[in-house]
Amino acid sequence: MARALTLHYHYGLPLSKVPPVIESMSGIELSQSALTQAAGGYCAEGGNIHKAYEQLREEIRQAPVVNTDDTGW
């Protein structure tokens, strides 16, 4: 699942193309729906990504200086 989501979110592979790539590399069958549900679970309150996001927000709140990204990313 981590490899599949990395292909999508880090490398920009469209979500619909991730399952066939994973299957060709590993033989593991995934559905696009399974990937979407997994990502949603990680981002939901209490999920790993949500926890990391909250921790980063707290660090920024306490930082003496914060550099902004004005590019919109």
PyMOL Python script that loads the backbone (N, CA, C, O; Angstrom):
from pymol import cmd

cmd.read_pdbstr("""\
ATOM      1  N   MET A   1       0.831  -1.178   0.000  1.00  0.00           N
ATOM      2  CA  MET A   1       0.000   0.000   0.000  1.00  0.00           C
ATOM      3  C   MET A   1       0.883   1.252   0.000  1.00  0.00           C
ATOM      4  O   MET A   1       0.600   2.222  -0.702  1.00  0.00           O
ATOM      5  N   ALA A   2       1.946   1.216   0.789  1.00  0.00           N
ATOM      6  CA  ALA A   2       2.840   2.379   0.841  1.00  0.00           C
ATOM      7  C   ALA A   2       3.454   2.649  -0.524  1.00  0.00           C
ATOM      8  O   ALA A   2       3.538   3.799  -0.956  1.00  0.00           O
ATOM      9  N   ARG A   3       3.880   1.593  -1.198  1.00  0.00           N
ATOM     10  CA  ARG A   3       4.484   1.761  -2.526  1.00  0.00           C
ATOM     11  C   ARG A   3       3.448   2.324  -3.503  1.00  0.00           C
ATOM     12  O   ARG A   3       3.765   3.198  -4.310  1.00  0.00           O
ATOM     13  N   ALA A   4       2.240   1.835  -3.433  1.00  0.00           N
ATOM     14  CA  ALA A   4       1.181   2.293  -4.331  1.00  0.00           C
ATOM     15  C   ALA A   4       0.874   3.765  -4.110  1.00  0.00           C
ATOM     16  O   ALA A   4       0.761   4.531  -5.068  1.00  0.00           O
ATOM     17  N   LEU A   5       0.740   4.158  -2.866  1.00  0.00           N
ATOM     18  CA  LEU A   5       0.420   5.560  -2.576  1.00  0.00           C
ATOM     19  C   LEU A   5       1.605   6.474  -2.880  1.00  0.00           C
ATOM     20  O   LEU A   5       1.413   7.632  -3.250  1.00  0.00           O
ATOM     21  N   THR A   6       2.813   5.970  -2.729  1.00  0.00           N
ATOM     22  CA  THR A   6       3.997   6.749  -3.097  1.00  0.00           C
ATOM     23  C   THR A   6       4.025   7.011  -4.595  1.00  0.00           C
ATOM     24  O   THR A   6       4.353   8.116  -5.029  1.00  0.00           O
ATOM     25  N   LEU A   7       3.684   6.001  -5.385  1.00  0.00           N
ATOM     26  CA  LEU A   7       3.632   6.195  -6.837  1.00  0.00           C
ATOM     27  C   LEU A   7       2.658   7.307  -7.208  1.00  0.00           C
ATOM     28  O   LEU A   7       2.922   8.097  -8.114  1.00  0.00           O
ATOM     29  N   HIS A   8       1.546   7.361  -6.511  1.00  0.00           N
ATOM     30  CA  HIS A   8       0.532   8.377  -6.816  1.00  0.00           C
ATOM     31  C   HIS A   8       0.906   9.752  -6.262  1.00  0.00           C
ATOM     32  O   HIS A   8       0.989  10.721  -7.016  1.00  0.00           O
ATOM     33  N   TYR A   9       1.129   9.842  -4.958  1.00  0.00           N
ATOM     34  CA  TYR A   9       1.310  11.147  -4.322  1.00  0.00           C
ATOM     35  C   TYR A   9       2.712  11.723  -4.496  1.00  0.00           C
ATOM     36  O   TYR A   9       2.866  12.942  -4.572  1.00  0.00           O
ATOM     37  N   HIS A  10       3.719  10.887  -4.558  1.00  0.00           N
ATOM     38  CA  HIS A  10       5.085  11.406  -4.662  1.00  0.00           C
ATOM     39  C   HIS A  10       5.533  11.533  -6.115  1.00  0.00           C
ATOM     40  O   HIS A  10       6.178  12.513  -6.486  1.00  0.00           O
ATOM     41  N   TYR A  11       5.192  10.543  -6.932  1.00  0.00           N
ATOM     42  CA  TYR A  11       5.655  10.545  -8.317  1.00  0.00           C
ATOM     43  C   TYR A  11       4.601  11.000  -9.322  1.00  0.00           C
ATOM     44  O   TYR A  11       4.908  11.156 -10.504  1.00  0.00           O
ATOM     45  N   GLY A  12       3.364  11.216  -8.872  1.00  0.00           N
ATOM     46  CA  GLY A  12       2.339  11.782  -9.737  1.00  0.00           C
ATOM     47  C   GLY A  12       1.684  10.813 -10.702  1.00  0.00           C
ATOM     48  O   GLY A  12       1.040  11.245 -11.658  1.00  0.00           O
ATOM     49  N   LEU A  13       1.828   9.515 -10.480  1.00  0.00           N
ATOM     50  CA  LEU A  13       1.170   8.545 -11.346  1.00  0.00           C
ATOM     51  C   LEU A  13      -0.339   8.612 -11.085  1.00  0.00           C
ATOM     52  O   LEU A  13      -0.764   8.547  -9.931  1.00  0.00           O
ATOM     53  N   PRO A  14      -1.145   8.740 -12.130  1.00  0.00           N
ATOM     54  CA  PRO A  14      -2.595   8.798 -11.908  1.00  0.00           C
ATOM     55  C   PRO A  14      -3.080   7.572 -11.128  1.00  0.00           C
ATOM     56  O   PRO A  14      -2.618   6.454 -11.353  1.00  0.00           O
ATOM     57  N   LEU A  15      -3.999   7.803 -10.227  1.00  0.00           N
ATOM     58  CA  LEU A  15      -4.479   6.747  -9.342  1.00  0.00           C
ATOM     59  C   LEU A  15      -5.017   5.554 -10.129  1.00  0.00           C
ATOM     60  O   LEU A  15      -4.881   4.412  -9.690  1.00  0.00           O
ATOM     61  N   SER A  16      -5.616   5.805 -11.264  1.00  0.00           N
ATOM     62  CA  SER A  16      -6.166   4.706 -12.066  1.00  0.00           C
ATOM     63  C   SER A  16      -5.076   3.819 -12.660  1.00  0.00           C
ATOM     64  O   SER A  16      -5.346   2.673 -13.019  1.00  0.00           O
ATOM     65  N   LYS A  17      -3.851   4.329 -12.770  1.00  0.00           N
ATOM     66  CA  LYS A  17      -2.756   3.542 -13.336  1.00  0.00           C
ATOM     67  C   LYS A  17      -1.924   2.815 -12.284  1.00  0.00           C
ATOM     68  O   LYS A  17      -1.126   1.941 -12.620  1.00  0.00           O
ATOM     69  N   VAL A  18      -2.105   3.165 -11.033  1.00  0.00           N
ATOM     70  CA  VAL A  18      -1.310   2.552  -9.966  1.00  0.00           C
ATOM     71  C   VAL A  18      -1.587   1.055  -9.829  1.00  0.00           C
ATOM     72  O   VAL A  18      -0.632   0.281  -9.770  1.00  0.00           O
ATOM     73  N   PRO A  19      -2.858   0.602  -9.775  1.00  0.00           N
ATOM     74  CA  PRO A  19      -3.088  -0.841  -9.596  1.00  0.00           C
ATOM     75  C   PRO A  19      -2.416  -1.722 -10.647  1.00  0.00           C
ATOM     76  O   PRO A  19      -1.822  -2.736 -10.279  1.00  0.00           O
ATOM     77  N   PRO A  20      -2.481  -1.384 -11.949  1.00  0.00           N
ATOM     78  CA  PRO A  20      -1.793  -2.270 -12.895  1.00  0.00           C
ATOM     79  C   PRO A  20      -0.272  -2.257 -12.747  1.00  0.00           C
ATOM     80  O   PRO A  20       0.379  -3.270 -13.004  1.00  0.00           O
ATOM     81  N   VAL A  21       0.294  -1.138 -12.341  1.00  0.00           N
ATOM     82  CA  VAL A  21       1.744  -1.078 -12.125  1.00  0.00           C
ATOM     83  C   VAL A  21       2.129  -1.968 -10.947  1.00  0.00           C
ATOM     84  O   VAL A  21       3.080  -2.745 -11.037  1.00  0.00           O
ATOM     85  N   ILE A  22       1.397  -1.856  -9.853  1.00  0.00           N
ATOM     86  CA  ILE A  22       1.678  -2.693  -8.675  1.00  0.00           C
ATOM     87  C   ILE A  22       1.518  -4.171  -9.021  1.00  0.00           C
ATOM     88  O   ILE A  22       2.329  -5.001  -8.610  1.00  0.00           O
ATOM     89  N   GLU A  23       0.477  -4.493  -9.773  1.00  0.00           N
ATOM     90  CA  GLU A  23       0.263  -5.896 -10.139  1.00  0.00           C
ATOM     91  C   GLU A  23       1.391  -6.409 -11.028  1.00  0.00           C
ATOM     92  O   GLU A  23       1.834  -7.546 -10.867  1.00  0.00           O
ATOM     93  N   SER A  24       1.860  -5.585 -11.964  1.00  0.00           N
ATOM     94  CA  SER A  24       2.931  -6.051 -12.849  1.00  0.00           C
ATOM     95  C   SER A  24       4.252  -6.207 -12.100  1.00  0.00           C
ATOM     96  O   SER A  24       5.073  -7.046 -12.470  1.00  0.00           O
ATOM     97  N   MET A  25       4.469  -5.413 -11.054  1.00  0.00           N
ATOM     98  CA  MET A  25       5.716  -5.495 -10.297  1.00  0.00           C
ATOM     99  C   MET A  25       5.699  -6.590  -9.240  1.00  0.00           C
ATOM    100  O   MET A  25       6.726  -7.209  -8.963  1.00  0.00           O
ATOM    101  N   SER A  26       4.519  -6.829  -8.646  1.00  0.00           N
ATOM    102  CA  SER A  26       4.488  -7.727  -7.491  1.00  0.00           C
ATOM    103  C   SER A  26       3.494  -8.870  -7.596  1.00  0.00           C
ATOM    104  O   SER A  26       3.569  -9.835  -6.834  1.00  0.00           O
ATOM    105  N   GLY A  27       2.564  -8.765  -8.536  1.00  0.00           N
ATOM    106  CA  GLY A  27       1.515  -9.779  -8.622  1.00  0.00           C
ATOM    107  C   GLY A  27       0.358  -9.513  -7.682  1.00  0.00           C
ATOM    108  O   GLY A  27      -0.616 -10.267  -7.670  1.00  0.00           O
ATOM    109  N   ILE A  28       0.449  -8.447  -6.892  1.00  0.00           N
ATOM    110  CA  ILE A  28      -0.611  -8.104  -5.934  1.00  0.00           C
ATOM    111  C   ILE A  28      -1.678  -7.297  -6.656  1.00  0.00           C
ATOM    112  O   ILE A  28      -1.375  -6.302  -7.313  1.00  0.00           O
ATOM    113  N   GLU A  29      -2.930  -7.729  -6.530  1.00  0.00           N
ATOM    114  CA  GLU A  29      -4.043  -7.016  -7.146  1.00  0.00           C
ATOM    115  C   GLU A  29      -4.627  -6.008  -6.164  1.00  0.00           C
ATOM    116  O   GLU A  29      -4.980  -6.355  -5.038  1.00  0.00           O
ATOM    117  N   LEU A  30      -4.721  -4.774  -6.599  1.00  0.00           N
ATOM    118  CA  LEU A  30      -5.333  -3.695  -5.821  1.00  0.00           C
ATOM    119  C   LEU A  30      -6.399  -3.044  -6.675  1.00  0.00           C
ATOM    120  O   LEU A  30      -6.351  -3.114  -7.903  1.00  0.00           O
ATOM    121  N   SER A  31      -7.355  -2.417  -6.031  1.00  0.00           N
ATOM    122  CA  SER A  31      -8.323  -1.628  -6.778  1.00  0.00           C
ATOM    123  C   SER A  31      -8.080  -0.148  -6.491  1.00  0.00           C
ATOM    124  O   SER A  31      -7.500   0.218  -5.469  1.00  0.00           O
ATOM    125  N   GLN A  32      -8.529   0.676  -7.403  1.00  0.00           N
ATOM    126  CA  GLN A  32      -8.411   2.117  -7.196  1.00  0.00           C
ATOM    127  C   GLN A  32      -9.178   2.522  -5.937  1.00  0.00           C
ATOM    128  O   GLN A  32      -8.746   3.406  -5.197  1.00  0.00           O
ATOM    129  N   SER A  33     -10.294   1.882  -5.704  1.00  0.00           N
ATOM    130  CA  SER A  33     -11.097   2.165  -4.518  1.00  0.00           C
ATOM    131  C   SER A  33     -10.340   1.835  -3.226  1.00  0.00           C
ATOM    132  O   SER A  33     -10.421   2.578  -2.249  1.00  0.00           O
ATOM    133  N   ALA A  34      -9.616   0.735  -3.226  1.00  0.00           N
ATOM    134  CA  ALA A  34      -8.838   0.358  -2.036  1.00  0.00           C
ATOM    135  C   ALA A  34      -7.777   1.399  -1.733  1.00  0.00           C
ATOM    136  O   ALA A  34      -7.527   1.716  -0.570  1.00  0.00           O
ATOM    137  N   LEU A  35      -7.148   1.936  -2.780  1.00  0.00           N
ATOM    138  CA  LEU A  35      -6.132   2.977  -2.580  1.00  0.00           C
ATOM    139  C   LEU A  35      -6.759   4.247  -2.026  1.00  0.00           C
ATOM    140  O   LEU A  35      -6.213   4.869  -1.116  1.00  0.00           O
ATOM    141  N   THR A  36      -7.894   4.627  -2.569  1.00  0.00           N
ATOM    142  CA  THR A  36      -8.591   5.835  -2.104  1.00  0.00           C
ATOM    143  C   THR A  36      -9.005   5.686  -0.647  1.00  0.00           C
ATOM    144  O   THR A  36      -8.843   6.614   0.146  1.00  0.00           O
ATOM    145  N   GLN A  37      -9.538   4.523  -0.293  1.00  0.00           N
ATOM    146  CA  GLN A  37      -9.958   4.292   1.089  1.00  0.00           C
ATOM    147  C   GLN A  37      -8.765   4.297   2.042  1.00  0.00           C
ATOM    148  O   GLN A  37      -8.859   4.831   3.147  1.00  0.00           O
ATOM    149  N   ALA A  38      -7.652   3.710   1.626  1.00  0.00           N
ATOM    150  CA  ALA A  38      -6.459   3.688   2.470  1.00  0.00           C
ATOM    151  C   ALA A  38      -5.938   5.099   2.700  1.00  0.00           C
ATOM    152  O   ALA A  38      -5.608   5.465   3.828  1.00  0.00           O
ATOM    153  N   ALA A  39      -5.863   5.891   1.638  1.00  0.00           N
ATOM    154  CA  ALA A  39      -5.384   7.273   1.770  1.00  0.00           C
ATOM    155  C   ALA A  39      -6.309   8.061   2.691  1.00  0.00           C
ATOM    156  O   ALA A  39      -5.847   8.841   3.524  1.00  0.00           O
ATOM    157  N   GLY A  40      -7.603   7.860   2.541  1.00  0.00           N
ATOM    158  CA  GLY A  40      -8.564   8.546   3.407  1.00  0.00           C
ATOM    159  C   GLY A  40      -8.382   8.171   4.865  1.00  0.00           C
ATOM    160  O   GLY A  40      -8.501   9.024   5.745  1.00  0.00           O
ATOM    161  N   GLY A  41      -8.097   6.916   5.130  1.00  0.00           N
ATOM    162  CA  GLY A  41      -7.868   6.462   6.505  1.00  0.00           C
ATOM    163  C   GLY A  41      -6.628   7.080   7.116  1.00  0.00           C
ATOM    164  O   GLY A  41      -6.627   7.436   8.294  1.00  0.00           O
ATOM    165  N   TYR A  42      -5.568   7.211   6.327  1.00  0.00           N
ATOM    166  CA  TYR A  42      -4.335   7.817   6.833  1.00  0.00           C
ATOM    167  C   TYR A  42      -4.530   9.302   7.130  1.00  0.00           C
ATOM    168  O   TYR A  42      -3.897   9.850   8.033  1.00  0.00           O
ATOM    169  N   CYS A  43      -5.409   9.945   6.366  1.00  0.00           N
ATOM    170  CA  CYS A  43      -5.621  11.387   6.533  1.00  0.00           C
ATOM    171  C   CYS A  43      -6.708  11.709   7.555  1.00  0.00           C
ATOM    172  O   CYS A  43      -6.782  12.837   8.041  1.00  0.00           O
ATOM    173  N   ALA A  44      -7.541  10.742   7.881  1.00  0.00           N
ATOM    174  CA  ALA A  44      -8.629  10.968   8.835  1.00  0.00           C
ATOM    175  C   ALA A  44      -8.057  11.268  10.219  1.00  0.00           C
ATOM    176  O   ALA A  44      -6.910  10.943  10.525  1.00  0.00           O
ATOM    177  N   GLU A  45      -8.879  11.889  11.032  1.00  0.00           N
ATOM    178  CA  GLU A  45      -8.437  12.206  12.393  1.00  0.00           C
ATOM    179  C   GLU A  45      -7.976  10.932  13.093  1.00  0.00           C
ATOM    180  O   GLU A  45      -8.696   9.933  13.128  1.00  0.00           O
ATOM    181  N   GLY A  46      -6.776  10.979  13.646  1.00  0.00           N
ATOM    182  CA  GLY A  46      -6.190   9.820  14.297  1.00  0.00           C
ATOM    183  C   GLY A  46      -5.301   9.001  13.375  1.00  0.00           C
ATOM    184  O   GLY A  46      -4.553   8.141  13.840  1.00  0.00           O
ATOM    185  N   GLY A  47      -5.372   9.259  12.061  1.00  0.00           N
ATOM    186  CA  GLY A  47      -4.523   8.550  11.106  1.00  0.00           C
ATOM    187  C   GLY A  47      -3.092   9.079  11.152  1.00  0.00           C
ATOM    188  O   GLY A  47      -2.836  10.152  11.698  1.00  0.00           O
ATOM    189  N   ASN A  48      -2.171   8.325  10.581  1.00  0.00           N
ATOM    190  CA  ASN A  48      -0.749   8.682  10.633  1.00  0.00           C
ATOM    191  C   ASN A  48      -0.452  10.034   9.997  1.00  0.00           C
ATOM    192  O   ASN A  48       0.301  10.827  10.561  1.00  0.00           O
ATOM    193  N   ILE A  49      -1.026  10.304   8.847  1.00  0.00           N
ATOM    194  CA  ILE A  49      -0.758  11.582   8.172  1.00  0.00           C
ATOM    195  C   ILE A  49      -1.374  12.726   8.947  1.00  0.00           C
ATOM    196  O   ILE A  49      -0.776  13.797   9.060  1.00  0.00           O
ATOM    197  N   HIS A  50      -2.562  12.511   9.483  1.00  0.00           N
ATOM    198  CA  HIS A  50      -3.201  13.554  10.290  1.00  0.00           C
ATOM    199  C   HIS A  50      -2.362  13.887  11.528  1.00  0.00           C
ATOM    200  O   HIS A  50      -2.207  15.055  11.884  1.00  0.00           O
ATOM    201  N   LYS A  51      -1.828  12.860  12.172  1.00  0.00           N
ATOM    202  CA  LYS A  51      -0.984  13.079  13.354  1.00  0.00           C
ATOM    203  C   LYS A  51       0.275  13.875  12.986  1.00  0.00           C
ATOM    204  O   LYS A  51       0.662  14.805  13.694  1.00  0.00           O
ATOM    205  N   ALA A  52       0.908  13.495  11.866  1.00  0.00           N
ATOM    206  CA  ALA A  52       2.115  14.210  11.429  1.00  0.00           C
ATOM    207  C   ALA A  52       1.789  15.659  11.085  1.00  0.00           C
ATOM    208  O   ALA A  52       2.565  16.559  11.406  1.00  0.00           O
ATOM    209  N   TYR A  53       0.656  15.894  10.440  1.00  0.00           N
ATOM    210  CA  TYR A  53       0.217  17.237  10.085  1.00  0.00           C
ATOM    211  C   TYR A  53       0.016  18.083  11.337  1.00  0.00           C
ATOM    212  O   TYR A  53       0.467  19.227  11.392  1.00  0.00           O
ATOM    213  N   GLU A  54      -0.651  17.534  12.333  1.00  0.00           N
ATOM    214  CA  GLU A  54      -0.885  18.268  13.580  1.00  0.00           C
ATOM    215  C   GLU A  54       0.433  18.581  14.282  1.00  0.00           C
ATOM    216  O   GLU A  54       0.589  19.664  14.847  1.00  0.00           O
ATOM    217  N   GLN A  55       1.376  17.655  14.253  1.00  0.00           N
ATOM    218  CA  GLN A  55       2.679  17.876  14.871  1.00  0.00           C
ATOM    219  C   GLN A  55       3.416  19.010  14.150  1.00  0.00           C
ATOM    220  O   GLN A  55       4.009  19.872  14.798  1.00  0.00           O
ATOM    221  N   LEU A  56       3.380  19.013  12.827  1.00  0.00           N
ATOM    222  CA  LEU A  56       4.014  20.091  12.061  1.00  0.00           C
ATOM    223  C   LEU A  56       3.375  21.442  12.362  1.00  0.00           C
ATOM    224  O   LEU A  56       4.074  22.449  12.481  1.00  0.00           O
ATOM    225  N   ARG A  57       2.067  21.467  12.483  1.00  0.00           N
ATOM    226  CA  ARG A  57       1.375  22.732  12.814  1.00  0.00           C
ATOM    227  C   ARG A  57       1.843  23.268  14.162  1.00  0.00           C
ATOM    228  O   ARG A  57       2.054  24.471  14.321  1.00  0.00           O
ATOM    229  N   GLU A  58       2.004  22.374  15.125  1.00  0.00           N
ATOM    230  CA  GLU A  58       2.455  22.794  16.454  1.00  0.00           C
ATOM    231  C   GLU A  58       3.891  23.308  16.405  1.00  0.00           C
ATOM    232  O   GLU A  58       4.218  24.306  17.048  1.00  0.00           O
ATOM    233  N   GLU A  59       4.739  22.634  15.649  1.00  0.00           N
ATOM    234  CA  GLU A  59       6.129  23.089  15.506  1.00  0.00           C
ATOM    235  C   GLU A  59       6.187  24.472  14.863  1.00  0.00           C
ATOM    236  O   GLU A  59       6.985  25.315  15.271  1.00  0.00           O
ATOM    237  N   ILE A  60       5.360  24.700  13.880  1.00  0.00           N
ATOM    238  CA  ILE A  60       5.324  26.008  13.216  1.00  0.00           C
ATOM    239  C   ILE A  60       4.824  27.072  14.190  1.00  0.00           C
ATOM    240  O   ILE A  60       5.354  28.183  14.229  1.00  0.00           O
ATOM    241  N   ARG A  61       3.810  26.732  14.971  1.00  0.00           N
ATOM    242  CA  ARG A  61       3.267  27.668  15.956  1.00  0.00           C
ATOM    243  C   ARG A  61       4.347  28.131  16.943  1.00  0.00           C
ATOM    244  O   ARG A  61       4.347  29.282  17.379  1.00  0.00           O
ATOM    245  N   GLN A  62       5.255  27.230  17.287  1.00  0.00           N
ATOM    246  CA  GLN A  62       6.271  27.535  18.286  1.00  0.00           C
ATOM    247  C   GLN A  62       7.583  28.046  17.689  1.00  0.00           C
ATOM    248  O   GLN A  62       8.476  28.460  18.429  1.00  0.00           O
ATOM    249  N   ALA A  63       7.708  28.022  16.380  1.00  0.00           N
ATOM    250  CA  ALA A  63       8.954  28.424  15.725  1.00  0.00           C
ATOM    251  C   ALA A  63       9.146  29.942  15.811  1.00  0.00           C
ATOM    252  O   ALA A  63       8.181  30.690  15.647  1.00  0.00           O
ATOM    253  N   PRO A  64      10.365  30.406  16.063  1.00  0.00           N
ATOM    254  CA  PRO A  64      10.611  31.861  16.126  1.00  0.00           C
ATOM    255  C   PRO A  64      10.496  32.506  14.750  1.00  0.00           C
ATOM    256  O   PRO A  64      10.136  33.678  14.647  1.00  0.00           O
ATOM    257  N   VAL A  65      10.798  31.750  13.684  1.00  0.00           N
ATOM    258  CA  VAL A  65      10.716  32.262  12.319  1.00  0.00           C
ATOM    259  C   VAL A  65      10.121  31.180  11.438  1.00  0.00           C
ATOM    260  O   VAL A  65      10.430  29.999  11.592  1.00  0.00           O
ATOM    261  N   VAL A  66       9.265  31.590  10.512  1.00  0.00           N
ATOM    262  CA  VAL A  66       8.666  30.654   9.571  1.00  0.00           C
ATOM    263  C   VAL A  66       8.847  31.205   8.167  1.00  0.00           C
ATOM    264  O   VAL A  66       8.453  32.336   7.884  1.00  0.00           O
ATOM    265  N   ASN A  67       9.444  30.407   7.286  1.00  0.00           N
ATOM    266  CA  ASN A  67       9.585  30.804   5.887  1.00  0.00           C
ATOM    267  C   ASN A  67       8.355  30.350   5.129  1.00  0.00           C
ATOM    268  O   ASN A  67       7.934  29.200   5.254  1.00  0.00           O
ATOM    269  N   THR A  68       7.780  31.239   4.348  1.00  0.00           N
ATOM    270  CA  THR A  68       6.581  30.891   3.593  1.00  0.00           C
ATOM    271  C   THR A  68       6.947  30.453   2.183  1.00  0.00           C
ATOM    272  O   THR A  68       8.030  30.754   1.683  1.00  0.00           O
ATOM    273  N   ASP A  69       6.036  29.749   1.565  1.00  0.00           N
ATOM    274  CA  ASP A  69       6.185  29.335   0.173  1.00  0.00           C
ATOM    275  C   ASP A  69       5.135  30.085  -0.622  1.00  0.00           C
ATOM    276  O   ASP A  69       3.956  29.732  -0.601  1.00  0.00           O
ATOM    277  N   ASP A  70       5.559  31.101  -1.309  1.00  0.00           N
ATOM    278  CA  ASP A  70       4.626  31.960  -2.034  1.00  0.00           C
ATOM    279  C   ASP A  70       4.268  31.442  -3.412  1.00  0.00           C
ATOM    280  O   ASP A  70       3.601  32.142  -4.174  1.00  0.00           O
ATOM    281  N   THR A  71       4.696  30.227  -3.756  1.00  0.00           N
ATOM    282  CA  THR A  71       4.391  29.672  -5.061  1.00  0.00           C
ATOM    283  C   THR A  71       3.004  29.050  -5.134  1.00  0.00           C
ATOM    284  O   THR A  71       2.509  28.770  -6.226  1.00  0.00           O
ATOM    285  N   GLY A  72       2.379  28.832  -3.998  1.00  0.00           N
ATOM    286  CA  GLY A  72       1.076  28.203  -3.977  1.00  0.00           C
ATOM    287  C   GLY A  72       1.118  26.706  -3.815  1.00  0.00           C
ATOM    288  O   GLY A  72       0.071  26.059  -3.783  1.00  0.00           O
ATOM    289  N   TRP A  73       2.300  26.141  -3.711  1.00  0.00           N
ATOM    290  CA  TRP A  73       2.413  24.708  -3.501  1.00  0.00           C
ATOM    291  C   TRP A  73       2.045  24.432  -2.111  1.00  0.00           C
ATOM    292  O   TRP A  73       2.063  23.277  -1.685  1.00  0.00           O
TER     293      TRP A  73
END
""", "prot")
cmd.dss("prot")
cmd.show_as("cartoon", "prot")
cmd.util.cbc("prot")
cmd.orient("prot")
